[in-house]
Amino acid sequence: MSKASELRDEWYRHRQVLQELLEKIDEQHIHFTPWEGAFTLGGLAVHIATSMEMFAGSVKEGALILSNNKHDFETMADVRQIVENCTQTTLKHFETITDEQLIQPLEMNGVEAPASVWLSNARDHEIHHKGQLFTYARIVGVKEMPFFIKQPPKR
């Protein structure tokens, strides 16, 4: 298995849980924030999805690629669809990333590191914010929570 495939699989095991979690959140909580200035629940989910899409697209292109898409939403269904669309785009990016691209230096925000470092950072970013969403979900009353990661298939 290629390194890119390993990174994709590690990330995707977390993304699937994010998608499960979003299915458990009722419509009336889309704009919930635990403190003033925090992401809304829906906004945090969209931030997670669009960030990973941006990082994977940047590695694919060999340069930082910022999206101009606004990703507006009004309903939890909108949020779930944005996350699904970004997930599919990210998976497509991973299909074309080679192991050679992963060792190439890539500059983001004035820091240069191998592209694989940026994908690892992006996965960690997603895990961090997914943990926040778990907390949001508990605060708004979600009782049945998914496990934090999908287990790999049995061999």
VOROKOL-195452 format. One record per residue (C-alpha): x, y negated, z; residue in one letter; residue number from 1. Coordinates in pm, 1 decimal. Layout:
N
{atom {X,Y,Z},a,NUM}
...
This chain:
155
{atom {0.0,0.0,0.0},m,1}
{atom {131.9,-343.9,-87.0},s,2}
{atom {198.0,-606.8,179.0},k,3}
{atom {-72.9,-825.6,22.8},a,4}
{atom {-322.6,-538.4,57.2},s,5}
{atom {-223.4,-489.5,420.6},e,6}
{atom {-272.5,-860.6,493.8},l,7}
{atom {-608.4,-853.4,314.3},r,8}
{atom {-728.4,-549.7,507.7},d,9}
{atom {-620.1,-694.2,844.4},e,10}
{atom {-801.6,-1019.4,767.1},w,11}
{atom {-1113.4,-852.4,626.6},y,12}
{atom {-1161.2,-641.6,940.9},r,13}
{atom {-1211.7,-973.3,1123.9},h,14}
{atom {-1424.1,-1137.5,854.6},r,15}
{atom {-1678.1,-856.2,860.3},q,16}
{atom {-1730.4,-916.6,1232.7},v,17}
{atom {-1780.1,-1288.7,1170.0},l,18}
{atom {-2050.9,-1201.4,920.6},q,19}
{atom {-2216.1,-960.9,1167.5},e,20}
{atom {-2207.9,-1226.2,1437.8},l,21}
{atom {-2373.0,-1484.9,1212.8},l,22}
{atom {-2661.4,-1243.0,1151.0},e,23}
{atom {-2737.3,-1249.4,1524.2},k,24}
{atom {-2770.6,-1627.7,1554.1},i,25}
{atom {-3117.2,-1778.8,1531.8},d,26}
{atom {-3198.7,-2071.7,1305.1},e,27}
{atom {-3255.3,-2322.9,1583.9},q,28}
{atom {-2889.5,-2297.2,1692.3},h,29}
{atom {-2727.2,-2403.3,1363.2},i,30}
{atom {-2639.7,-2750.2,1497.4},h,31}
{atom {-2546.4,-2640.2,1850.4},f,32}
{atom {-2226.1,-2791.5,1990.2},t,33}
{atom {-2086.2,-2708.8,2335.3},p,34}
{atom {-1937.0,-3056.2,2379.3},w,35}
{atom {-1945.5,-3392.5,2206.4},e,36}
{atom {-1720.6,-3397.0,1903.0},g,37}
{atom {-1705.6,-3017.7,1864.3},a,38}
{atom {-1785.7,-2839.7,1540.4},f,39}
{atom {-2149.0,-2743.9,1514.6},t,40}
{atom {-2204.9,-2369.9,1517.3},l,41}
{atom {-2278.8,-2371.9,1144.1},g,42}
{atom {-1990.9,-2609.8,1073.9},g,43}
{atom {-1744.5,-2388.4,1258.3},l,44}
{atom {-1848.7,-2083.1,1056.9},a,45}
{atom {-1808.4,-2275.9,731.3},v,46}
{atom {-1469.7,-2410.8,846.4},h,47}
{atom {-1346.6,-2058.1,912.7},i,48}
{atom {-1456.4,-1930.6,572.8},a,49}
{atom {-1333.1,-2223.7,366.5},t,50}
{atom {-997.3,-2234.8,543.9},s,51}
{atom {-907.1,-1876.0,460.3},m,52}
{atom {-1026.0,-1926.5,103.5},e,53}
{atom {-797.5,-2232.5,78.9},m,54}
{atom {-493.1,-2052.0,220.8},f,55}
{atom {-535.3,-1746.4,-2.6},a,56}
{atom {-592.0,-1967.5,-308.2},g,57}
{atom {-281.5,-2169.3,-223.1},s,58}
{atom {-68.5,-1855.2,-199.2},v,59}
{atom {-213.6,-1731.8,-528.9},k,60}
{atom {-130.7,-2063.7,-698.9},e,61}
{atom {204.9,-2116.0,-525.9},g,62}
{atom {109.1,-2461.2,-395.1},a,63}
{atom {-129.9,-2611.9,-144.6},l,64}
{atom {-472.9,-2631.0,-306.8},i,65}
{atom {-728.8,-2839.6,-119.0},l,66}
{atom {-1093.1,-2783.6,-204.1},s,67}
{atom {-1320.0,-3068.4,-307.6},n,68}
{atom {-1629.2,-2857.2,-231.9},n,69}
{atom {-1842.9,-3006.3,45.9},k,70}
{atom {-2028.9,-2684.5,139.6},h,71}
{atom {-2339.5,-2853.2,273.5},d,72}
{atom {-2587.7,-2638.1,462.0},f,73}
{atom {-2928.0,-2681.4,619.5},e,74}
{atom {-3011.5,-2330.9,739.2},t,75}
{atom {-2834.6,-2029.3,886.7},m,76}
{atom {-2909.4,-1855.9,556.1},a,77}
{atom {-2708.0,-2130.6,384.6},d,78}
{atom {-2420.3,-2079.6,628.0},v,79}
{atom {-2426.9,-1702.1,578.1},r,80}
{atom {-2426.6,-1749.3,199.5},q,81}
{atom {-2133.0,-1992.4,209.9},i,82}
{atom {-1938.9,-1745.2,424.7},v,83}
{atom {-2024.6,-1460.2,186.4},e,84}
{atom {-1924.2,-1663.9,-121.3},n,85}
{atom {-1594.8,-1767.2,38.8},c,86}
{atom {-1533.4,-1408.1,146.4},t,87}
{atom {-1577.4,-1282.1,-208.7},q,88}
{atom {-1352.9,-1555.2,-350.2},t,89}
{atom {-1087.0,-1481.4,-88.5},t,90}
{atom {-1097.6,-1109.0,-168.4},l,91}
{atom {-1052.0,-1196.0,-538.3},k,92}
{atom {-752.5,-1413.8,-452.6},h,93}
{atom {-597.5,-1125.5,-260.3},f,94}
{atom {-641.9,-894.4,-560.7},e,95}
{atom {-399.5,-1107.5,-761.2},t,96}
{atom {-141.7,-1191.9,-491.9},i,97}
{atom {177.8,-994.7,-541.7},t,98}
{atom {434.9,-897.4,-283.5},d,99}
{atom {679.1,-1120.1,-470.2},e,100}
{atom {451.0,-1418.2,-417.4},q,101}
{atom {442.2,-1343.6,-44.1},l,102}
{atom {815.6,-1404.8,-7.8},i,103}
{atom {813.1,-1728.6,-205.4},q,104}
{atom {843.5,-2049.1,-1.7},p,105}
{atom {527.9,-2252.7,19.1},l,106}
{atom {499.9,-2601.2,168.7},e,107}
{atom {196.0,-2706.5,365.4},m,108}
{atom {174.6,-3024.9,568.3},n,109}
{atom {548.8,-3083.6,549.2},g,110}
{atom {640.9,-2732.3,665.1},v,111}
{atom {796.0,-2479.3,431.8},e,112}
{atom {763.3,-2106.4,502.1},a,113}
{atom {720.8,-1784.3,306.2},p,114}
{atom {366.6,-1751.0,172.9},a,115}
{atom {308.6,-1444.3,392.3},s,116}
{atom {353.7,-1666.2,698.7},v,117}
{atom {70.4,-1890.8,580.1},w,118}
{atom {-160.4,-1594.1,528.7},l,119}
{atom {-76.2,-1464.3,876.1},s,120}
{atom {-139.9,-1810.9,1019.5},n,121}
{atom {-470.2,-1827.1,835.0},a,122}
{atom {-576.4,-1490.9,980.2},r,123}
{atom {-478.7,-1611.0,1329.5},d,124}
{atom {-672.4,-1934.9,1268.3},h,125}
{atom {-977.6,-1728.7,1178.6},e,126}
{atom {-940.3,-1511.8,1490.3},i,127}
{atom {-909.2,-1821.8,1708.7},h,128}
{atom {-1222.5,-1983.9,1572.1},h,129}
{atom {-1413.6,-1655.1,1564.4},k,130}
{atom {-1347.1,-1634.6,1938.5},g,131}
{atom {-1499.3,-1979.7,1974.3},q,132}
{atom {-1805.4,-1863.8,1780.2},l,133}
{atom {-1839.2,-1567.2,2016.1},f,134}
{atom {-1855.6,-1818.8,2301.2},t,135}
{atom {-2106.7,-2037.4,2113.2},y,136}
{atom {-2320.4,-1728.7,2048.1},a,137}
{atom {-2320.7,-1629.9,2415.3},r,138}
{atom {-2415.6,-1982.4,2520.1},i,139}
{atom {-2715.5,-1985.0,2283.4},v,140}
{atom {-2832.2,-1648.8,2414.5},g,141}
{atom {-2698.2,-1377.8,2184.3},v,142}
{atom {-2690.2,-1065.6,2400.7},k,143}
{atom {-2572.4,-790.4,2165.4},e,144}
{atom {-2228.4,-886.4,2037.5},m,145}
{atom {-2023.8,-699.3,1778.6},p,146}
{atom {-1681.4,-567.9,1871.8},f,147}
{atom {-1417.2,-830.6,1792.4},f,148}
{atom {-1270.6,-632.4,1498.7},i,149}
{atom {-1382.3,-357.1,1264.2},k,150}
{atom {-1184.6,-46.4,1337.4},q,151}
{atom {-988.6,98.5,1045.7},p,152}
{atom {-1138.6,404.5,881.0},p,153}
{atom {-1056.9,738.5,1039.8},k,154}
{atom {-788.1,931.1,858.9},r,155}
